[in-house]
């Protein structure tokens, strides 16, 4: 496990450029592993709504496509970006396709998965659309896949992180 602060762990964006969460500003970042062929895919609409609602106050939603759950994100980056744009009008950044579990998990996810959810459980990402709210101070809140982005608990955590 890296000792690098979570907001400074490098990853690649959709074009292959190296980024960190700090590159998205000093506000909170909602990190989500996304997939276009999942029963939870309609959460994209609520994620985009959060971005539009809170983006001007400093929130950035950040998507990481992941194909680890029943192959529900099989497309190329070009196909994924096209789907996000044409189907949901996504304006938030979609980064490189990553693995979130296992030996080859992205470093960012290795760090995020140490965070406990509201039931005190850390470890493996359960499914697509697991959400990690990374506050400006680097603290992390974890929300499981079936907890929709507009859930009052998530919205209040975002508002608290915005200050």
Buried (B, 14 or more C-beta within 10 A) or exposed (E): EEEEBBBEBBBBBBEEEEBBBBBBEEBBBBBBBBBBBBEBBEBBBBBBEBBBEBBEEBBBBBBBBBBBBEEBBEBEBEEBBEBBEEEBEBEBBBBBBBBBBEEEBBBBBBBBBEBEBEEEEEEEBBBBBBBBBBBBEEEBBBBBBEBBBBBEEBBEBBEEBBE
